[in-house]
Amino acid sequence: MEDNDRNFLRENCLKRFYMEPQSLVRKSLAVLIAQLAKVGSENDRPWNSLFEEISSKADEKNEEGVRVMSIYLLRVLLEVAGEHFGHYHEDLAKFFIGNMKDKSWEIRKQTMMATLSLSLRVNDDNLAKEFTDVIPLCL
């Protein structure tokens, strides 16, 4: 696939994901984005920057609904293509710890589920334990 086509798909899928009012369509878009990221993550900078984009949308300055959708998208990405996010382990740990302390139960819940998704994909037992050890912060 041409670079322009990949970039077009990525930008429009992400835009549509955040605009989509129907939950089922939004969930399907999340899976599509994750599958595209999995295929496109090898030496493909736009897909590799996806975590940074999701992280910025999940920032406290954004409204709760956008934050929840962002963490949900991250969770799906980690379920489908978690092995491609290995170089983000430290950033993910900081992201998870910060969100586990959020006042919103929905944000804490999505973060806990994303943490579990990643811990199931990690091939290092010590690293998986590090991620699952942050879960009690949200309870």
N, CA, C and O of each residue as an XYZ file, in Angstrom:
556
protein
N       0.837     -1.173      0.000
C       0.000      0.000      0.000
C       0.887      1.243      0.000
O       1.908      1.281      0.686
N       0.509      2.223     -0.743
C       1.262      3.486     -0.826
C       1.231      4.221      0.517
O       0.272      4.100      1.278
N       2.291      4.980      0.796
C       2.354      5.767      2.030
C       1.167      6.707      2.158
O       0.583      6.827      3.235
N       0.810      7.368      1.081
C      -0.323      8.305      1.116
C      -1.620      7.595      1.487
O      -2.431      8.129      2.244
N      -1.811      6.399      0.956
C      -3.015      5.629      1.268
C      -3.037      5.213      2.735
O      -4.075      5.294      3.391
N      -1.894      4.768      3.247
C      -1.816      4.381      4.662
C      -2.100      5.569      5.569
O      -2.838      5.453      6.547
N      -1.507      6.712      5.237
C      -1.727      7.909      6.043
C      -3.187      8.354      5.987
O      -3.761      8.758      6.998
N      -3.777      8.278      4.807
C      -5.189      8.636      4.645
C      -6.072      7.733      5.502
O      -6.957      8.207      6.215
N      -5.821      6.426      5.426
C      -6.597      5.464      6.226
C      -6.455      5.745      7.716
O      -7.444      5.787      8.449
N      -5.234      5.933      8.147
C      -4.957      6.164      9.556
C      -5.667      7.410     10.065
O      -6.379      7.364     11.068
N      -5.468      8.513      9.374
C      -6.064      9.779      9.801
C      -7.586      9.709      9.830
O      -8.217     10.174     10.779
N      -8.166      9.135      8.799
C      -9.622      9.099      8.720
C     -10.248      8.090      9.677
O     -11.329      8.336     10.211
N      -9.594      6.975      9.896
C     -10.111      6.010     10.874
C     -10.074      6.617     12.278
O     -11.033      6.485     13.039
N      -8.979      7.274     12.615
C      -8.884      7.903     13.935
C      -9.916      9.013     14.103
O     -10.582      9.107     15.134
N     -10.038      9.844     13.086
C     -11.020     10.932     13.148
C     -12.425     10.365     13.330
O     -13.194     10.838     14.167
N     -12.747      9.355     12.541
C     -14.077      8.746     12.599
C     -14.320      8.063     13.948
O     -15.428      8.111     14.483
N     -13.286      7.433     14.490
C     -13.405      6.783     15.792
C     -13.878      7.781     16.851
O     -14.795      7.487     17.617
N     -13.259      8.946     16.893
C     -13.605      9.937     17.916
C     -14.936     10.643     17.634
O     -15.548     11.200     18.546
N     -15.376     10.620     16.393
C     -16.643     11.271     16.041
C     -17.842     10.326     16.113
O     -18.980     10.779     16.235
N     -17.601      9.046     16.039
C     -18.683      8.058     15.910
C     -19.560      7.983     17.159
O     -19.058      7.706     18.248
N     -20.862      8.225     17.013
C     -21.751      8.172     18.174
C     -22.182      6.751     18.571
O     -22.503      6.507     19.735
N     -22.190      5.824     17.622
C     -22.645      4.468     17.923
C     -21.502      3.627     18.478
O     -20.440      3.507     17.866
N     -21.742      3.057     19.637
C     -20.725      2.285     20.344
C     -20.201      1.104     19.519
O     -18.993      0.876     19.459
N     -21.103      0.359     18.889
C     -20.686     -0.819     18.121
C     -19.793     -0.437     16.937
O     -18.813     -1.126     16.654
N     -20.122      0.644     16.255
C     -19.300      1.107     15.128
C     -17.952      1.587     15.649
O     -16.916      1.313     15.043
N     -17.963      2.308     16.781
C     -16.714      2.802     17.372
C     -15.813      1.625     17.767
O     -14.601      1.670     17.558
N     -16.410      0.573     18.337
C     -15.620     -0.605     18.707
C     -15.032     -1.274     17.466
O     -13.887     -1.723     17.485
N     -15.812     -1.339     16.395
C     -15.313     -1.928     15.146
C     -14.180     -1.098     14.567
O     -13.205     -1.646     14.052
N     -14.303      0.211     14.650
C     -13.227      1.084     14.178
C     -11.961      0.891     15.014
O     -10.853      0.925     14.478
N     -12.119      0.689     16.312
C     -10.953      0.455     17.176
C     -10.218     -0.811     16.750
O      -8.988     -0.834     16.707
N     -10.966     -1.855     16.437
C     -10.340     -3.107     15.986
C      -9.654     -2.899     14.640
O      -8.547     -3.394     14.424
N     -10.307     -2.167     13.734
C      -9.707     -1.876     12.434
C      -8.406     -1.087     12.601
O      -7.398     -1.407     11.973
N      -8.433     -0.069     13.439
C      -7.232      0.735     13.692
C      -6.122     -0.146     14.255
O      -4.964     -0.029     13.852
N      -6.477     -1.024     15.184
C      -5.477     -1.915     15.789
C      -4.893     -2.870     14.756
O      -3.685     -3.108     14.747
N      -5.729     -3.412     13.896
C      -5.236     -4.321     12.852
C      -4.326     -3.582     11.876
O      -3.281     -4.099     11.480
N      -4.723     -2.379     11.491
C      -3.888     -1.577     10.595
C      -2.564     -1.215     11.265
O      -1.516     -1.210     10.619
N      -2.619     -0.916     12.552
C      -1.386     -0.593     13.283
C      -0.474     -1.808     13.352
O       0.746     -1.683     13.244
N      -1.062     -2.969     13.531
C      -0.263     -4.195     13.613
C       0.458     -4.447     12.289
O       1.640     -4.789     12.277
N      -0.241     -4.282     11.201
C       0.339     -4.497      9.876
C       1.304     -3.375      9.523
O       2.343     -3.614      8.908
N       0.964     -2.161      9.911
C       1.748     -1.000      9.499
C       2.820     -0.567     10.468
O       3.512      0.415     10.200
N       2.991     -1.247     11.576
C       3.917     -0.748     12.585
C       5.382     -0.999     12.272
O       6.250     -0.310     12.810
N       5.671     -1.947     11.434
C       7.063     -2.223     11.067
C       7.645     -1.042     10.280
O       7.291     -0.827      9.121
N       8.525     -0.292     10.911
C       9.213      0.838     10.259
C       8.253      1.844      9.636
O       8.583      2.462      8.624
N       7.089      2.016     10.214
C       6.100      2.938      9.683
C       5.826      3.998     10.744
O       4.988      3.802     11.624
N       6.518      5.094     10.660
C       6.476      6.133     11.688
C       5.060      6.613     12.025
O       4.761      6.767     13.209
N       4.174      6.858     11.058
C       2.839      7.323     11.448
C       2.116      6.358     12.390
O       1.443      6.796     13.323
N       2.245      5.064     12.157
C       1.595      4.113     13.058
C       2.339      4.024     14.372
O       1.725      3.811     15.418
N       3.660      4.186     14.335
C       4.439      4.130     15.568
C       4.127      5.300     16.495
O       4.319      5.189     17.706
N       3.654      6.413     15.955
C       3.332      7.579     16.779
C       1.928      7.499     17.370
O       1.477      8.435     18.030
N       1.251      6.407     17.139
C      -0.128      6.260     17.602
C      -0.239      6.359     19.125
O      -1.174      6.980     19.630
N       0.694      5.761     19.860
C       0.620      5.845     21.319
C       0.677      7.296     21.786
O      -0.081      7.693     22.672
N       1.563      8.082     21.200
C       1.666      9.488     21.602
C       0.352     10.227     21.349
O      -0.077     11.040     22.168
N      -0.280      9.941     20.215
C      -1.554     10.589     19.902
C      -2.644     10.181     20.880
O      -3.406     11.020     21.359
N      -2.715      8.890     21.172
C      -3.722      8.404     22.117
C      -3.463      8.995     23.494
O      -4.392      9.427     24.178
N      -2.209      9.013     23.894
C      -1.836      9.549     25.198
C      -2.234     11.020     25.319
O      -2.710     11.448     26.370
N      -2.042     11.787     24.258
C      -2.406     13.207     24.328
C      -3.926     13.395     24.390
O      -4.409     14.327     25.033
N      -4.669     12.525     23.733
C      -6.143     12.599     23.801
C      -6.651     12.157     25.173
O      -7.723     12.584     25.601
N      -5.896     11.311     25.861
C      -6.301     10.821     27.180
C      -5.874     11.769     28.299
O      -6.114     11.493     29.474
N      -5.249     12.871     27.941
C      -4.772     13.834     28.922
C      -5.935     14.463     29.698
O      -7.040     14.606     29.175
N      -5.667     14.830     30.940
C      -6.677     15.413     31.823
C      -7.362     16.648     31.246
O      -8.503     16.943     31.602
N      -6.692     17.360     30.377
C      -7.261     18.603     29.842
C      -8.441     18.336     28.899
O      -9.224     19.243     28.619
N      -8.571     17.110     28.414
C      -9.674     16.754     27.520
C     -10.875     16.273     28.323
O     -10.751     15.882     29.484
N     -12.024     16.310     27.690
C     -13.241     15.878     28.380
C     -13.198     14.371     28.642
O     -12.516     13.622     27.943
N     -13.929     13.956     29.644
C     -13.881     12.566     30.087
C     -14.230     11.580     28.978
O     -13.578     10.543     28.861
N     -15.240     11.872     28.162
C     -15.634     10.955     27.091
C     -14.513     10.684     26.107
O     -14.314      9.541     25.697
N     -13.783     11.713     25.725
C     -12.648     11.559     24.802
C     -11.549     10.752     25.476
O     -10.917      9.906     24.843
N     -11.322     11.010     26.749
C     -10.297     10.281     27.489
C     -10.633      8.798     27.575
O      -9.768      7.945     27.372
N     -11.889      8.496     27.875
C     -12.320      7.098     27.987
C     -12.164      6.394     26.638
O     -11.673      5.267     26.576
N     -12.586      7.065     25.551
C     -12.447      6.465     24.216
C     -10.978      6.214     23.889
O     -10.637      5.188     23.301
N     -10.120      7.138     24.266
C      -8.687      6.998     23.986
C      -8.091      5.811     24.718
O      -7.312      5.049     24.145
N      -8.451      5.653     25.970
C      -7.920      4.534     26.741
C      -8.501      3.222     26.210
O      -7.811      2.203     26.180
N      -9.770      3.249     25.792
C     -10.360      2.054     25.186
C      -9.600      1.684     23.907
O      -9.281      0.515     23.689
N      -9.310      2.685     23.061
C      -8.559      2.434     21.831
C      -7.186      1.861     22.154
O      -6.732      0.932     21.486
N      -6.527      2.396     23.160
C      -5.233      1.857     23.575
C      -5.377      0.398     24.003
O      -4.551     -0.444     23.650
N      -6.422      0.108     24.759
C      -6.656     -1.271     25.201
C      -6.785     -2.223     24.020
O      -6.188     -3.299     24.019
N      -7.562     -1.831     23.017
C      -7.740     -2.678     21.838
C      -6.414     -2.821     21.094
O      -6.070     -3.911     20.635
N      -5.678     -1.731     20.977
C      -4.356     -1.795     20.331
C      -3.440     -2.776     21.052
O      -2.730     -3.552     20.413
N      -3.456     -2.743     22.364
C      -2.593     -3.631     23.135
C      -3.040     -5.080     23.022
O      -2.209     -5.988     23.037
N      -4.342     -5.305     22.909
C      -4.852     -6.664     22.728
C      -4.434     -7.239     21.376
O      -4.061     -8.407     21.275
N      -4.501     -6.410     20.348
C      -4.255     -6.870     18.984
C      -2.776     -6.800     18.607
O      -2.246     -7.718     17.981
N      -2.119     -5.715     18.987
C      -0.753     -5.468     18.514
C       0.192     -5.098     19.648
O       1.134     -4.333     19.442
N      -0.044     -5.626     20.832
C       0.764     -5.271     22.002
C       2.247     -5.490     21.831
O       3.060     -4.769     22.411
N       2.603     -6.482     21.038
C       4.032     -6.774     20.852
C       4.760     -5.639     20.131
O       5.986     -5.558     20.200
N       4.034     -4.768     19.446
C       4.652     -3.645     18.737
C       4.814     -2.411     19.623
O       5.320     -1.385     19.167
N       4.391     -2.501     20.872
C       4.481     -1.357     21.770
C       5.516     -1.583     22.867
O       5.502     -0.904     23.894
N       6.415     -2.543     22.642
C       7.439     -2.881     23.625
C       8.334     -1.721     24.005
O       8.732     -1.600     25.164
N       8.654     -0.874     23.060
C       9.548      0.248     23.347
C       8.857      1.355     24.144
O       9.486      2.358     24.479
N       7.580      1.184     24.446
C       6.820      2.172     25.221
C       6.554      1.713     26.652
O       5.749      2.339     27.341
N       7.191      0.652     27.122
C       6.853      0.111     28.439
C       6.941      1.146     29.549
O       6.040      1.225     30.384
N       7.999      1.938     29.579
C       8.118      2.954     30.630
C       7.033      4.007     30.502
O       6.437      4.415     31.499
N       6.773      4.450     29.277
C       5.718      5.449     29.053
C       4.347      4.882     29.404
O       3.513      5.573     29.989
N       4.121      3.624     29.045
C       2.843      2.987     29.379
C       2.675      2.865     30.888
O       1.582      3.088     31.407
N       3.733      2.519     31.590
C       3.645      2.403     33.051
C       3.264      3.750     33.665
O       2.390      3.808     34.530
N       3.908      4.824     33.229
C       3.569      6.164     33.729
C       2.126      6.525     33.377
O       1.392      7.075     34.198
N       1.737      6.209     32.154
C       0.371      6.479     31.686
C      -0.635      5.736     32.562
O      -1.617      6.321     33.020
N      -0.390      4.444     32.794
C      -1.310      3.638     33.591
C      -1.391      4.152     35.028
O      -2.485      4.308     35.571
N      -0.247      4.414     35.638
C      -0.231      4.871     37.033
C      -0.982      6.193     37.164
O      -1.765      6.370     38.097
N      -0.750      7.119     36.241
C      -1.442      8.404     36.286
C      -2.952      8.258     36.169
O      -3.706      8.912     36.890
N      -3.386      7.403     35.263
C      -4.826      7.227     35.054
C      -5.481      6.376     36.134
O      -6.679      6.513     36.381
N      -4.725      5.509     36.776
C      -5.286      4.691     37.857
C      -5.693      5.557     39.051
O      -6.524      5.153     39.865
N      -5.111      6.730     39.144
C      -5.415      7.632     40.264
C      -6.480      8.661     39.902
O      -6.802      9.527     40.715
N      -7.027      8.577     38.701
C      -8.026      9.545     38.253
C      -9.295      9.430     39.099
O      -9.598      8.361     39.631
N     -10.027     10.527     39.219
C     -11.260     10.507     40.012
C     -12.394      9.781     39.293
O     -13.348      9.342     39.937
N     -12.307      9.648     37.973
C     -13.357      8.998     37.194
C     -13.212      7.481     37.238
O     -12.164      6.941     36.883
N     -14.263      6.797     37.673
C     -14.241      5.337     37.707
C     -14.097      4.780     36.301
O     -13.379      3.798     36.111
N     -14.754      5.371     35.308
C     -14.693      4.854     33.940
C     -13.266      4.912     33.395
O     -12.827      3.993     32.705
N     -12.551      5.978     33.700
C     -11.153      6.097     33.263
C     -10.287      5.061     33.986
O      -9.439      4.418     33.367
N     -10.498      4.904     35.275
C      -9.735      3.902     36.029
C     -10.042      2.499     35.513
O      -9.139      1.671     35.383
N     -11.314      2.230     35.220
C     -11.712      0.904     34.728
C     -11.076      0.597     33.373
O     -10.520     -0.485     33.185
N     -11.151      1.535     32.431
C     -10.545      1.326     31.113
C      -9.031      1.165     31.226
O      -8.425      0.367     30.511
N      -8.431      1.932     32.131
C      -6.986      1.831     32.336
C      -6.617      0.463     32.902
O      -5.628     -0.141     32.487
N      -7.405     -0.015     33.839
C      -7.152     -1.328     34.417
C      -7.249     -2.402     33.331
O      -6.421     -3.311     33.287
N      -8.248     -2.304     32.461
C      -8.411     -3.289     31.396
C      -7.267     -3.204     30.389
O      -6.806     -4.231     29.890
N      -6.804     -1.987     30.084
C      -5.664     -1.824     29.173
C      -4.396     -2.403     29.802
O      -3.585     -3.025     29.116
N      -4.231     -2.197     31.097
C      -3.080     -2.742     31.809
C      -3.073     -4.265     31.737
O      -2.035     -4.879     31.487
N      -4.229     -4.864     31.955
C      -4.328     -6.321     31.861
C      -4.039     -6.806     30.447
O      -3.365     -7.818     30.254
N      -4.555     -6.075     29.454
C      -4.310     -6.455     28.054
C      -2.819     -6.490     27.756
O      -2.325     -7.427     27.128
N      -2.109     -5.471     28.207
C      -0.665     -5.437     27.958
C       0.054     -6.531     28.741
O       0.949     -7.188     28.209
N      -0.328     -6.728     29.993
C       0.381     -7.725     30.798
C       0.217     -9.129     30.223
O       1.081     -9.983     30.423
N      -0.872     -9.373     29.518
C      -1.070    -10.671     28.881
C      -0.240    -10.833     27.611
O      -0.001    -11.957     27.167
N       0.202     -9.721     27.024
C       0.980     -9.760     25.779
C       2.486     -9.706     26.002
O       3.262     -9.985     25.089
N       2.899     -9.349     27.212
C       4.316     -9.188     27.513
C       4.935    -10.568     27.737
O       4.366    -11.407     28.435
N       6.093    -10.791     27.146
C       6.786    -12.080     27.276
C       7.695    -12.145     28.493
O       8.323    -13.173     28.746
N       7.770    -11.074     29.233
C       8.631    -10.982     30.403
C       7.752    -11.001     31.658
O       6.984    -10.067     31.888
N       7.860    -12.059     32.472
C       7.020    -12.203     33.665
C       7.207    -11.062     34.655
O       6.242    -10.618     35.278
N       8.439    -10.582     34.807
C       8.686     -9.475     35.736
C       8.002     -8.201     35.261
O       7.430     -7.461     36.061
N       8.063     -7.949     33.968
C       7.412     -6.769     33.415
C       5.892     -6.890     33.518
O       5.211     -5.916     33.840
N       5.368     -8.064     33.249
C       3.927     -8.288     33.386
C       3.490     -8.032     34.829
O       2.435     -7.444     35.068
N       4.300     -8.472     35.782
C       3.984     -8.252     37.194
C       4.004     -6.758     37.519
O       3.145     -6.273     38.255
N       4.972     -6.031     36.977
C       5.031     -4.580     37.195
C       3.721     -3.922     36.761
O       3.182     -3.066     37.463
N       3.219     -4.331     35.598
C       1.984     -3.727     35.112
C       0.786     -4.121     35.959
O      -0.047     -3.274     36.282
N       0.689     -5.376     36.318
C      -0.467     -5.794     37.120
C      -0.381     -5.271     38.552
O      -1.405     -5.172     39.229
N       0.812     -4.936     39.024
C       0.948     -4.374     40.379
C       0.338     -2.981     40.498
O       0.046     -2.545     41.611
N       0.136     -2.273     39.399
C      -0.452     -0.940     39.489
C      -1.980     -0.984     39.564
O      -2.608      0.031     39.864
N      -2.575     -2.123     39.300
C      -4.041     -2.232     39.293
C      -4.666     -1.860     40.647
O      -5.686     -1.171     40.652
N      -4.113     -2.274     41.786
C      -4.750     -1.881     43.051
C      -4.873     -0.367     43.255
O      -5.676      0.077     44.076
N      -4.095      0.425     42.525
C      -4.204      1.877     42.646
C      -5.599      2.379     42.262
O      -6.037      3.418     42.757
N      -6.290      1.663     41.397
C      -7.586      2.154     40.932
C      -8.748      1.688     41.800
O      -9.870      2.167     41.634
N      -8.505      0.787     42.699
C      -9.586      0.247     43.519
C      -9.838      1.055     44.782
O     -10.721      0.713     45.568
